[in-house]
Amino acid sequence: MIIYPTIEIQNGRCVSLHRGRLEEPSIWHVDPVEKAKEFAHAGAEWMHVTDLDAMAGSNKNHDLILKIIRDAGLPVQLGGGFRTRDRIAEWINLGAGRIVVSTLAAQNPHLVKEIAFHHPDQIVLSIDVWKGHVLTHGWKTESSYAPEAFIDAFKGTPFAAVVVTDIDYDIGDADAALGVVSRIAERTKIPVIASGIVRTVDDVSRLRLLGEVSGAMISRALFNKTVNLKDALREARPDTAHVAEFI
């Protein structure tokens, strides 16, 4: 299982949101670029960045995110406000390893399929679930899609992965959230990444033991230090033998 240490950026700062509330961020007083380098130094294979301002149509974090992509030392999966073909192509050309789409997939699934076939294994589908329905527009709009029907609509599309977020988990229990992620993972051959579930290293173990989940995004738990990234990486791949480095 792959761990995706995650940075959410708002106004150039690392933040965490409670249930997607942009107006009530928890602000972490760290340098986003240096934090990305820390992830690479800890041994992460990928990282995820969400541009919260881009979800509202702002480009204010452009230079910062570009610096993260160029300086982090590991590939970046980038999400936030990707609602046009041109913007997706722009950031792939700028070096983003993957682009995450959510609202665009609900609004124009045919376009997203075309983009995914044009950029195979570089487009990630995001499914945000609230009370059994897929939410769009940064968790503000409830669609008519059930998550199972939503993933079925993209059968055969060469996505790199599917990110699943159970929004209920902010106020609900872990077992229900694991159930949502597991059901979607069982329904598709696309690698499924769980988001918003990991609060402790034990949660990494529980996801790994499900068997169907290929990865986990961890954000708030890294910043409030309830999860140590190196511990999470070890728990995600406990059978990986340590190989000494020779200089």
Rosetta silent file (secondary structure, phi, psi, omega in degrees, C-alpha in Angstrom):
SEQUENCE: MIIYPTIEIQNGRCVSLHRGRLEEPSIWHVDPVEKAKEFAHAGAEWMHVTDLDAMAGSNKNHDLILKIIRDAGLPVQLGGGFRTRDRIAEWINLGAGRIVVSTLAAQNPHLVKEIAFHHPDQIVLSIDVWKGHVLTHGWKTESSYAPEAFIDAFKGTPFAAVVVTDIDYDIGDADAALGVVSRIAERTKIPVIASGIVRTVDDVSRLRLLGEVSGAMISRALFNKTVNLKDALREARPDTAHVAEFI
SCORE:     score description
SCORE:     0.000 S_00000001
   1 L     0.000  139.308 -177.622    0.000    0.000    0.000 S_00000001
   2 E   -99.749  132.009  174.842    1.258    3.474   -0.901 S_00000001
   3 E   -94.424  130.666  178.209    1.088    6.352    1.573 S_00000001
   4 E  -111.369   90.216  172.996    0.393    9.789    0.077 S_00000001
   5 E   -58.741  137.873 -166.668    1.440   12.484    2.570 S_00000001
   6 E  -125.535  136.380  174.555   -0.863   15.374    1.774 S_00000001
   7 E  -117.880  127.207  171.285   -0.626   19.157    1.831 S_00000001
   8 E  -104.695  127.877 -173.688   -3.711   21.349    1.532 S_00000001
   9 E  -115.613  130.046  174.640   -2.832   24.917    0.519 S_00000001
  10 E  -139.156  125.871 -178.254   -4.874   28.048    1.118 S_00000001
  11 L    53.492   37.691  176.921   -3.449   31.551    0.706 S_00000001
  12 L    77.707    6.407 -176.783    0.038   30.071    0.404 S_00000001
  13 E  -118.617  152.972  172.193   -0.220   28.262    3.760 S_00000001
  14 E   -77.172  128.091 -178.703   -0.595   24.648    4.812 S_00000001
  15 E  -137.139  167.943  167.380   -4.050   24.165    6.316 S_00000001
  16 E  -128.866  145.631 -179.971   -6.522   21.497    7.322 S_00000001
  17 L  -112.993  145.833  172.796  -10.274   21.802    6.888 S_00000001
  18 L   -96.277  112.364 -179.852  -13.061   20.436    9.028 S_00000001
  19 L    52.374   38.121  172.476  -15.621   18.825    6.695 S_00000001
  20 L    75.016   15.089 -177.578  -14.468   20.994    3.817 S_00000001
  21 L   -81.368  102.151 -177.222  -15.224   24.352    5.446 S_00000001
  22 L   -64.002  -26.422 -175.589  -12.937   26.774    3.624 S_00000001
  23 L   -83.455   -5.507 -177.866  -13.834   29.589    6.005 S_00000001
  24 L  -130.927   58.943 -177.586  -12.611   27.691    9.108 S_00000001
  25 L   -79.749  147.966  164.543   -9.146   26.343    8.321 S_00000001
  26 E   -88.631  123.966 -174.479   -6.640   25.079   10.853 S_00000001
  27 E   -98.714  129.538  177.794   -3.398   26.807    9.857 S_00000001
  28 E  -105.462  122.240 -173.637   -0.079   24.970   10.174 S_00000001
  29 L   -85.973   71.218  178.116    2.891   27.297   10.457 S_00000001
  30 L  -135.362  157.544  177.038    5.276   25.385    8.224 S_00000001
  31 L   -82.027  122.461 -176.521    6.849   26.082    4.854 S_00000001
  32 H   -59.026  -38.832 -179.146    4.981   24.006    2.216 S_00000001
  33 H   -68.585  -43.893  178.408    8.083   23.405    0.094 S_00000001
  34 H   -65.243  -36.433  177.547   10.199   22.348    3.056 S_00000001
  35 H   -64.647  -39.977  176.769    7.398   20.087    4.278 S_00000001
  36 H   -61.976  -40.888  177.398    7.282   18.427    0.862 S_00000001
  37 H   -63.660  -36.436  176.656   11.038   17.841    1.052 S_00000001
  38 H   -61.274  -41.075  178.063   10.539   16.260    4.482 S_00000001
  39 H   -59.133  -45.543 -179.910    8.065   13.817    2.956 S_00000001
  40 H   -63.442  -42.773 -178.672   10.623   12.815    0.326 S_00000001
  41 H   -64.509  -31.413  179.739   13.376   12.475    2.934 S_00000001
  42 H   -73.422  -15.282  177.726   11.145   10.199    5.026 S_00000001
  43 L   109.560   10.225  179.051   10.875    7.830    2.065 S_00000001
  44 L   -64.117  144.169  177.918    7.477    8.656    0.552 S_00000001
  45 L   -88.542  -30.720 -179.995    6.988    7.515   -3.045 S_00000001
  46 L  -139.411  162.759  164.924    4.286   10.090   -3.846 S_00000001
  47 E  -137.992  161.502  178.687    2.716   13.123   -2.253 S_00000001
  48 E  -119.880  139.175  175.337   -0.625   14.814   -2.784 S_00000001
  49 E  -126.242  130.347  172.735   -1.299   18.566   -2.962 S_00000001
  50 E  -113.362  122.979  176.966   -4.758   20.157   -2.930 S_00000001
  51 E   -91.740   98.096 -176.370   -5.020   23.792   -4.025 S_00000001
  52 L   -68.403  -32.725  179.032   -8.048   24.996   -2.055 S_00000001
  53 L   -69.186  -33.766  178.603   -7.991   28.461   -3.614 S_00000001
  54 H   -64.382  -26.716  177.126   -8.111   26.974   -7.107 S_00000001
  55 H   -62.874  -26.209  178.320  -11.413   25.340   -6.154 S_00000001
  56 H   -97.794    7.253  176.504  -12.784   28.893   -5.963 S_00000001
  57 L    92.633    6.399 -178.517  -11.164   29.865   -9.265 S_00000001
  58 L   -91.785  146.717  179.646   -8.079   31.612   -7.881 S_00000001
  59 L  -109.049   17.305 -170.565   -4.585   31.147   -9.315 S_00000001
  60 L   -65.743  -22.457 -178.182   -2.765   32.704   -6.342 S_00000001
  61 L   -96.189    8.942 -174.052   -0.919   29.507   -5.388 S_00000001
  62 H   -54.097  -53.413 -175.469    0.424   28.798   -8.874 S_00000001
  63 H   -66.620  -37.270  179.471    4.066   29.659   -8.254 S_00000001
  64 H   -64.579  -46.218 -179.232    4.152   27.932   -4.869 S_00000001
  65 H   -66.410  -37.523  176.572    2.734   24.693   -6.229 S_00000001
  66 H   -61.577  -39.355  178.265    5.100   24.812   -9.179 S_00000001
  67 H   -65.830  -38.625  176.196    8.003   25.153   -6.731 S_00000001
  68 H   -60.784  -46.660 -179.297    6.751   22.140   -4.778 S_00000001
  69 H   -59.764  -41.513 -174.788    6.576   20.083   -7.970 S_00000001
  70 H   -82.005  -26.312 -172.530   10.077   21.100   -9.009 S_00000001
  71 H  -110.165  -13.565 -171.303   11.798   20.981   -5.609 S_00000001
  72 L   -64.433  -37.006 -178.057   10.039   18.291   -3.562 S_00000001
  73 L    89.518   13.653  174.444   12.042   15.374   -4.869 S_00000001
  74 L  -155.040  156.663 -177.311    9.049   13.068   -5.400 S_00000001
  75 L   -66.653  147.319 -175.115    6.091   12.983   -7.814 S_00000001
  76 E  -113.953  128.083  170.182    3.088   15.153   -6.990 S_00000001
  77 E   -96.125  119.928 -168.953   -0.563   14.217   -7.331 S_00000001
  78 E  -115.987  130.306  177.075   -2.394   17.548   -7.679 S_00000001
  79 E  -130.941  163.881  176.764   -6.033   18.352   -7.023 S_00000001
  80 L   120.719   99.664  171.401   -8.228   21.419   -6.733 S_00000001
  81 L    75.727   23.815  179.496  -10.411   23.150   -9.292 S_00000001
  82 L   -86.156   94.451 -174.331   -9.600   21.086  -12.371 S_00000001
  83 L  -124.190    9.425  175.475  -12.679   21.797  -14.467 S_00000001
  84 L  -139.050  153.659  177.032  -11.229   22.322  -17.960 S_00000001
  85 H   -62.278  -40.795 -175.759   -9.133   20.286  -20.361 S_00000001
  86 H   -63.569  -41.615 -178.970   -6.687   23.178  -20.789 S_00000001
  87 H   -68.215  -37.268  176.495   -5.903   23.513  -17.077 S_00000001
  88 H   -62.174  -47.581 -179.780   -5.321   19.791  -16.748 S_00000001
  89 H   -63.083  -37.896 -179.487   -2.960   19.809  -19.729 S_00000001
  90 H   -59.105  -47.533 -175.046   -1.167   22.904  -18.378 S_00000001
  91 H   -76.556  -27.902  172.031   -0.277   21.263  -15.066 S_00000001
  92 H   -65.210  -41.853  177.794    0.725   17.968  -16.646 S_00000001
  93 H   -66.077  -27.853  178.795    3.064   19.954  -18.883 S_00000001
  94 L   -81.562   -6.254  173.388    4.397   21.761  -15.782 S_00000001
  95 L   115.011    0.972  176.137    5.364   18.457  -14.232 S_00000001
  96 L   -62.588  133.096 -178.999    2.459   17.278  -12.076 S_00000001
  97 L   -71.999  -36.741  178.558    2.596   13.484  -11.954 S_00000001
  98 E  -144.642  152.892  175.461   -1.171   13.106  -11.682 S_00000001
  99 E  -120.084  133.696 -178.672   -4.220   15.356  -11.807 S_00000001
 100 E  -100.983  128.784  178.469   -7.291   14.728   -9.651 S_00000001
 101 E  -119.556  144.142 -179.799  -10.745   15.474  -11.075 S_00000001
 102 L  -136.565  -74.998 -178.440  -14.040   15.473   -9.211 S_00000001
 103 H   -57.559  -42.805 -179.667  -16.674   18.056  -10.190 S_00000001
 104 H   -59.320  -35.760 -179.527  -15.708   17.851  -13.880 S_00000001
 105 H   -66.166  -35.216  178.273  -16.325   14.097  -13.820 S_00000001
 106 H   -76.623  -35.561 -177.123  -19.881   14.616  -12.581 S_00000001
 107 H   -79.520  -37.983 -174.654  -20.585   17.503  -14.955 S_00000001
 108 L  -143.984   72.404 -176.851  -18.967   16.123  -18.107 S_00000001
 109 H   -60.990  -32.751  179.907  -18.047   12.437  -17.804 S_00000001
 110 H   -65.102  -40.348  177.583  -17.453   12.076  -21.551 S_00000001
 111 H   -64.245  -42.995 -179.860  -14.825   14.817  -21.484 S_00000001
 112 H   -62.951  -38.650  176.178  -13.102   13.239  -18.486 S_00000001
 113 H   -61.574  -44.443  178.808  -12.984    9.901  -20.296 S_00000001
 114 H   -59.609  -44.795 -179.281  -11.394   11.605  -23.316 S_00000001
 115 H   -63.757  -42.288 -179.342   -8.812   13.317  -21.101 S_00000001
 116 H   -63.761  -38.530  177.611   -8.013   10.058  -19.295 S_00000001
 117 H   -71.332  -29.934  177.916   -7.426    8.249  -22.587 S_00000001
 118 H   -75.549  -31.394  179.131   -5.248   11.141  -23.787 S_00000001
 119 L  -123.924   67.621 -176.106   -3.245   11.097  -20.533 S_00000001
 120 L   -60.380  138.284  178.741   -3.367    7.425  -19.465 S_00000001
 121 L    63.990   20.548  174.808   -2.371    6.753  -15.862 S_00000001
 122 L  -123.090   -5.836 -179.826   -2.138   10.481  -15.096 S_00000001
 123 E  -110.198  131.821 -179.316   -5.770   11.269  -14.267 S_00000001
 124 E  -115.429  130.857  176.966   -7.256   10.386  -10.875 S_00000001
 125 E   -89.978  129.961  177.755  -10.997   10.271  -10.218 S_00000001
 126 E  -106.670  129.707  178.364  -12.097   11.663   -6.850 S_00000001
 127 E  -120.403  110.430  178.339  -15.286   10.405   -5.216 S_00000001
 128 E  -102.429  118.814 -170.730  -16.465   12.375   -2.182 S_00000001
 129 E  -109.768  130.502  176.543  -19.301   10.554   -0.425 S_00000001
 130 E  -138.087  116.289  179.525  -21.877   12.083    1.907 S_00000001
 131 L    51.961   41.975  174.154  -24.897   10.090    3.101 S_00000001
 132 L    82.769    6.558  179.034  -24.619    7.713    0.177 S_00000001
 133 E  -127.714  153.278  177.435  -24.279   10.355   -2.537 S_00000001
 134 E   -81.130  129.400  175.866  -21.368   11.869   -4.417 S_00000001
 135 E   -98.147  150.450  177.555  -20.692   15.529   -3.581 S_00000001
 136 E  -130.687  179.833  178.033  -19.200   18.039   -6.020 S_00000001
 137 L    54.096   51.174  177.048  -17.997   21.664   -6.006 S_00000001
 138 L    63.611   42.683  176.912  -15.777   21.227   -2.966 S_00000001
 139 L    70.973   17.286 -175.499  -18.335   19.230   -0.942 S_00000001
 140 L   -99.798  -21.773 -173.736  -21.015   21.906   -1.448 S_00000001
 141 E  -123.329  126.730  177.765  -23.338   20.259   -3.985 S_00000001
 142 E   -87.792  123.942  178.770  -25.013   16.875   -3.660 S_00000001
 143 L   -86.855  175.458  177.483  -25.235   15.031   -6.961 S_00000001
 144 L   -87.114   -3.052 -175.510  -27.781   12.382   -7.919 S_00000001
 145 L   -80.372  134.050  160.033  -25.023    9.754   -8.147 S_00000001
 146 L   -81.580  148.649 -176.630  -24.558    6.922   -5.696 S_00000001
 147 H   -58.268  -36.247  179.579  -20.822    6.174   -5.473 S_00000001
 148 H   -64.824  -42.844  178.365  -21.258    2.695   -6.958 S_00000001
 149 H   -67.782  -34.560  179.860  -23.116    4.054  -10.000 S_00000001
 150 H   -63.413  -47.190 -179.880  -20.563    6.833  -10.358 S_00000001
 151 H   -68.780  -34.517  178.407  -17.624    4.437  -10.568 S_00000001
 152 H   -63.045  -32.681 -178.292  -19.575    2.128  -12.893 S_00000001
 153 L   -65.053  -18.298 -178.519  -20.067    5.017  -15.328 S_00000001
 154 L  -110.080   21.131 -179.935  -16.293    5.128  -15.871 S_00000001
 155 L   -57.034  131.213  179.391  -15.732    1.417  -16.401 S_00000001
 156 L    87.468   -4.195  179.210  -12.782    0.846  -18.729 S_00000001
 157 L   -79.612  131.791 -174.568  -11.403    4.371  -18.288 S_00000001
 158 L   -80.774   60.370  174.616   -7.601    4.313  -17.768 S_00000001
 159 L   -69.409  149.593  174.063   -7.511    6.293  -14.537 S_00000001
 160 L   -71.709  -33.813 -177.366   -4.322    6.110  -12.496 S_00000001
 161 E  -168.691  171.270  171.566   -6.394    5.749   -9.326 S_00000001
 162 E  -124.972  124.111  175.153   -9.647    6.592   -7.573 S_00000001
 163 E   -94.513  126.042 -179.331   -9.554    8.698   -4.390 S_00000001
 164 E  -115.976  124.104  176.912  -12.450    7.930   -2.053 S_00000001
 165 E  -120.828  120.543  173.595  -13.390   10.281    0.793 S_00000001
 166 E   -94.108  101.200 -174.515  -16.205    9.413    3.177 S_00000001
 167 H   -64.546  -28.515  177.438  -17.159   12.849    4.467 S_00000001
 168 H   -56.962  -24.904 -172.405  -19.349   11.283    7.170 S_00000001
 169 H   -65.226  -21.823  176.774  -16.185   10.063    8.878 S_00000001
 170 H   -61.943  -24.561  179.311  -15.484   13.522   10.325 S_00000001
 171 L  -126.102   -2.890 -176.923  -18.456   12.915   12.606 S_00000001
 172 L  -107.964 -159.749 -176.839  -18.972    9.179   12.204 S_00000001
 173 L  -107.461  159.466 -174.736  -17.102    5.995   12.960 S_00000001
 174 H   -66.412  -36.463 -176.936  -14.170    4.395   11.201 S_00000001
 175 H   -60.827  -40.642  178.650  -15.923    1.112   10.424 S_00000001
 176 H   -65.018  -41.969  178.879  -18.540    2.845    8.284 S_00000001
 177 H   -64.251  -42.447  177.118  -15.856    4.784    6.410 S_00000001
 178 H   -62.007  -35.339  178.391  -13.847    1.613    5.816 S_00000001
 179 H   -64.412  -42.065  178.645  -17.000   -0.001    4.480 S_00000001
 180 H   -61.677  -49.153 -178.929  -17.534    2.764    1.916 S_00000001
 181 H   -63.280  -42.326 -178.216  -13.941    2.557    0.689 S_00000001
 182 H   -64.247  -41.342 -179.359  -13.982   -1.240    0.626 S_00000001
 183 H   -62.762  -42.188  179.429  -17.200   -1.444   -1.405 S_00000001
 184 H   -68.473  -40.220  179.395  -15.830    0.874   -4.074 S_00000001
 185 H   -62.619  -36.793  179.159  -12.496   -0.953   -4.140 S_00000001
 186 H   -71.210  -19.788 -173.514  -14.284   -4.266   -4.672 S_00000001
 187 H   -90.705  -13.503 -174.762  -16.283   -2.768   -7.541 S_00000001
 188 L  -134.549  153.779  174.843  -13.389   -1.553   -9.692 S_00000001
 189 L   -88.610   -7.987  179.100  -10.041   -2.762  -10.975 S_00000001
 190 L   -72.971  137.844  177.335   -8.662    0.785  -10.657 S_00000001
 191 L   -57.677  133.540 -177.681   -6.363    1.292   -7.636 S_00000001
 192 E  -108.032  130.134  178.496   -8.341    2.903   -4.798 S_00000001
 193 E  -110.862  123.965  178.189   -6.799    5.480   -2.452 S_00000001
 194 E   -84.282  135.211  179.416   -8.547    6.162    0.857 S_00000001
 195 E  -124.290  138.031  173.959   -8.669    9.795    1.985 S_00000001
 196 L    83.391    6.118 -176.297   -9.555   11.222    5.381 S_00000001
 197 L   -98.504  -32.497 -172.130   -9.491    7.913    7.241 S_00000001
 198 L   -80.597  116.172  174.087   -6.008    7.776    8.751 S_00000001
 199 L  -116.425  -24.488  177.055   -5.763    9.351   12.201 S_00000001
 200 L  -139.055  168.369  177.796   -3.306    6.888   13.726 S_00000001
 201 H   -64.160  -28.916  176.972   -0.867    4.290   12.419 S_00000001
 202 H   -60.036  -33.119  177.798   -3.414    1.626   13.420 S_00000001
 203 H   -66.168  -34.245  175.222   -5.709    3.036   10.730 S_00000001
 204 H   -62.127  -44.403  179.351   -2.991    2.383    8.154 S_00000001
 205 H   -61.190  -42.994 -179.048   -2.869   -1.224    9.320 S_00000001
 206 H   -63.692  -41.153  177.471   -6.650   -1.580    9.075 S_00000001
 207 H   -64.401  -43.607 -179.111   -6.673   -0.252    5.518 S_00000001
 208 H   -61.725  -40.098 -177.669   -3.830   -2.534    4.511 S_00000001
 209 H   -71.574  -15.991  173.837   -5.590   -5.566    5.941 S_00000001
 210 H   -61.148  -34.327  177.377   -8.680   -4.832    3.822 S_00000001
 211 L    90.155  -35.998 -175.451   -6.607   -6.070    0.906 S_00000001
 212 L   -89.912  -17.981 -173.697   -8.399   -4.141   -1.828 S_00000001
 213 L   -87.600  128.691 -173.600   -7.173   -0.611   -0.965 S_00000001
 214 L   -93.957  -15.432 -177.032   -3.962    0.400   -2.737 S_00000001
 215 E  -164.023  169.990  178.535   -3.148    3.626   -0.887 S_00000001
 216 E  -144.593  132.174  173.016   -4.001    6.178    1.788 S_00000001
 217 E   -90.443  134.396  179.544   -3.744    9.949    1.861 S_00000001
 218 E  -128.757  124.408 -179.294   -2.689   11.417    5.208 S_00000001
 219 L  -124.221  -81.751 -173.302   -2.857   15.147    5.930 S_00000001
 220 H   -54.901  -39.241 -177.379   -4.092   16.468    9.275 S_00000001
 221 H   -64.658  -28.488  176.532   -2.668   13.536   11.248 S_00000001
 222 H   -73.163  -37.945 -176.742    0.839   14.328   10.006 S_00000001
 223 H   -77.294  -34.884  178.220    0.582   17.976   10.979 S_00000001
 224 L   -91.401    4.918  170.068   -0.911   17.424   14.411 S_00000001
 225 L    66.908   27.611  169.398    1.613   14.591   14.913 S_00000001
 226 L   -83.187  -12.759  174.807   -0.801   11.771   15.681 S_00000001
 227 L  -131.434  130.910  171.347    0.940    9.930   12.832 S_00000001
 228 L   -93.958  128.188 -172.821    4.664    9.783   12.149 S_00000001
 229 H   -59.921  -43.214 -179.610    5.229    9.444    8.408 S_00000001
 230 H   -61.292  -39.394  177.498    8.089    6.948    8.704 S_00000001
 231 H   -64.704  -41.577  179.748    5.956    4.744   10.953 S_00000001
 232 H   -63.996  -41.027  178.880    3.052    4.958    8.502 S_00000001
 233 H   -63.783  -41.350  178.092    5.298    4.006    5.589 S_00000001
 234 H   -65.144  -40.718 -178.821    6.624    0.991    7.490 S_00000001
 235 H   -69.075  -31.687 -179.872    3.116   -0.109    8.454 S_00000001
 236 H   -67.824  -30.105 -179.606    1.901    0.242    4.864 S_00000001
 237 L  -135.794   69.482 -173.960    4.585   -2.195    3.682 S_00000001
 238 L   -67.785  -20.733 -177.163    5.609   -4.292    6.679 S_00000001
 239 L   -90.889   -0.825  179.804    7.120   -7.075    4.559 S_00000001
 240 L   -74.988  121.878 -179.136    9.528   -4.765    2.734 S_00000001
 241 L   -74.371  141.948  176.718   13.054   -5.639    3.774 S_00000001
 242 L   -76.544  130.577  179.044   15.331   -2.788    4.784 S_00000001
 243 L  -112.153  123.381 -178.825   18.205   -2.376    2.393 S_00000001
 244 L   -68.514  144.535  177.906   21.306   -0.612    3.667 S_00000001
 245 L   -91.691  132.991  178.499   22.557    2.336    1.649 S_00000001
 246 L  -113.891  128.594 -178.247   26.163    2.237    0.516 S_00000001
 247 L  -108.408    0.000    0.000   27.928    5.446   -0.384 S_00000001
